[in-house]
Amino acid sequence: MNLKTFTLVELCIVLSVIGILAIIIVPKVASTTKETNQKAHKFQRQFINTQLELYHFQNNTFPIPSGNLSAWTDNFKDYFPQGVPTKDVYGYDWEINAHGQVNLDAMEAKHGKLE
C-alpha cells in the first residue's frame, strides 16, 4: 500500500508560511479597521453639525444649549430621520458645545484621541 502523507518538514514549512502571512496581514487589517472607524466618526460628526446648523437656521436657536444628544426627543425626526445618534462609533456619547457643534475637545478629554 502506497500512502502519500506529509512529512514533518513539509508540515513545518507550511505552518511557517502561514505564520509569516498572518504576521503581514493582521496589522494591515487592524489599521484598516481603525481608519474606517476614524472616517465614520468624522462623517457622523459632520452630519450632526450640519443638522444642528439646519435646525439653528430654521428656528433661530439651537435645540439644546450644550450636553449630549441623548437629551433630544422624537421632535427632531425631520433632522434625523433614522433616529438621533446618541453614541459615536466608539460607543461614547456625543458632546455638544454651546455653539451647537460637536465638542470633539471635550470628548477627547474624556476618552482620548478619537481620530
N, C-alpha and C positions, 0 to 999 in steps of 0.2 A: 504494500500500500504506500503510495507516494503522497504524503500530506505536505501542502505548502503552508508554512507558518512563518510568522515574523520572528526574526532573531532579536535578542536583547539589544544589540547595537542598532538595528533598524528602528526599534521602538524608541530608544533614547534619542535618535536623530529626529524622528517625527515629533516627539514631545518638546525637544529643544526648539525646533522651528515654530511650533505652535506658541511656545512661551515667548519667543522673540517677537512674533507677530502681535501677541497680546500686549507686550511692553510698548510697542509702537502705536497700536490702535487705541488702547484705553485712555491715555491722556488726551488724544485728539477728540474723542467722544465726550470726555468730561469738559473740555474747554468749549466745545460746540454747545453743550447744554448751558453753560454759564453765559455764553454770548447770546443765546436765544432768550434766556431769562432777562438779560440786560435790555435787549431790544424790545421785548414785550413790556417790560417795566416802563421804558421810555415812551412807547406808544400809548400805554394806558394813561400815563401822566399827562401827555399832550392832549389826549381825548378828554380827560377830566377838566383840564384847564380850559379847553375850547368850550365845553358845555357850561362851565361856570361863567365864562365871559359872555356866552349867548344869553344865559339867564340874566346876568347883570345888564346887558344891553336892552333886553325886553322889559325888565322890571325895575330898572334903575336902582337896584340894590342887590347885594349878594344874599343867597339863601341862608347862609349861616355865617356868623362873624368869624369864627375860627373853630378848630377842633377836628373831629374826624367825620368821614362821610356816613358813618352808621347813624348819625343824627337825622339823616334825610328820610323822608317818608315816600309813600306812593304818589304824592303830589308832583313828583318830578319825572313821571313816566315819559313826558314829552321830550325830556332832555336825555334820559337814559332808558330807552325802550326795552332793553334786556335786563333791566334792574340796576340799581345804584351799586357801583363797585365799591364795596366796603373794605376789601383786602387786596393787596397787590400780589404779584406772582410769588413773592416770598412768604406770604401769609401774614403780613403786617398791615395794620390799619393805615389807611391813607390819612395824612395830616393836612389840614387846610389852614393857610395863614389868613390874616385879617384882610388881605387884598384879594381873597377869593382864588388863590392859586395853591397848587400842591406845595407843601412846605418840605422840600427834599432835605434841607439842612436839619430840620427837627427830626425827620425820620432817620437820617443817617447818624445823628447824635445818639439816638436810642438803639439803633440796630447795626451800626457800622456801614461801611460803603455799600451802596445798593446798585451802582452801575459802574 
